[in-house]
Amino acid sequence: MTATATAQRAYNFSAGPAVLPVSVLEEVRDELVCLPGARSSLLEMSHRDKTFVDILHDAENSLRSLLNISDDYAVLFLQGGAALQFSMIPANLLRDSGKSAAYIQTGTWGKKAIAEAKKEGPVEVVYDASASNFNHVPGPQDYSVADDAAYLYYCNNETIQGVQFPTEPECPSGVPLVCDASSDFLYRPVDINKYGLLYACAQKNAGPAGVTVVVIRRDLIDRGSVSLPGYLNYKNHADADSEWNTPPTFAIWVLGKVAKWLQNDIGGLAAMETLNRKKASLLYDAIDQSGGYYTGHAKPECRSLMNATFTLPNDDLQSAFLAQAAERDLVNLKGHRSVGGIRASIYNAMPIEGVQSLASFMTDFASKNA
Ligand SMILES: *Cc1c(COP(=O)(O)O)cnc(C)c1O
């Protein structure tokens, strides 16, 4: 990146669309006008052009290798964001199944998914953390799932509340586990074999807005009825290799570059997890060592490594905090209105220097404004 452009970049704690690796942005800039060897920009290229088909397969293979995804699963690149998956999942796996779907509700995104699923069929909310304003996740003893449920749905990281499952929720062996991983996709290694379906919109932790990755076990692909609108049927996308209609070519291109960055620059998802733990503990230590000046929203055992949420003693101090943080190039820290306070999103691409800078500002601010 040119020196001036780099110098203009603040540390961006936005919840999404969010920070991307600088090296990826530089590559995109360099290749945007003419893709090396292609005589045109990727933006001008048919999605059926071999160059793009190779880019799509390359992105898929990078995801397969990062997450160790076997051939028992299809990897789909779809549009409509995570929100369309709220409907597509029950349209394919619940509608006309004669079954009920189980949902765990630990935050705003799970709640929205439940509202959409109810339009498709019977839904049982097996756990609801709303009474405590979504500050925790359930343990295995806190809920039960019928053996014949259509699937068990949960959101691994509730982006707004900053509440994350430390490990997958327990699920009866015959029931497909369905996961909204939108805000913590690729943040650490996961065992995909535990899932029936795992999906993520890209614009939190994996790329730009416009593409949603769906990893789906092949036996679930055929469950959608032929009467479904074509776009909503997973089978159409799987059969056509994500080219049933024009896929979001630019977003897939950039997502593929982010996956390569994870593999080559970071060293894979285990290394990414180590770094993410280090970054998150800088912020949570600043909260815990503030003598109660900062109050974390999530219970400590399920604090998110991606979105740290906390409040200050009052609204005036909160406004001062945001203003002074911005003066130090720490931006987009305002929390969601439903939780209030501060939300620092520290996704994979947030450099540790940015988190260090925020943590030391927090300590500094608390000592000056106690
Ligand atoms: C952002 C987000 C969504 C919604 O994503 P869209 O692409 O805007 O539909 C869903 N779930 C989670 C966990 C999110 O963070």
The ligand as an ORCA input file, in Angstrom:
! r2SCAN-3c Opt
* xyz 0 1
  C     -23.689    -10.303     10.951
  C     -24.279    -11.579     11.392
  C     -25.415    -12.119     10.774
  C     -26.138    -11.405      9.648
  O     -25.371    -11.359      8.503
  P     -25.922    -10.738      7.132
  O     -24.888    -11.160      6.149
  O     -26.032     -9.270      7.316
  O     -27.239    -11.363      6.861
  C     -25.870    -13.340     11.225
  N     -25.280    -13.990     12.226
  C     -24.193    -13.501     12.845
  C     -23.569    -14.282     13.950
  C     -23.652    -12.291     12.446
  O     -22.570    -11.794     13.068
*
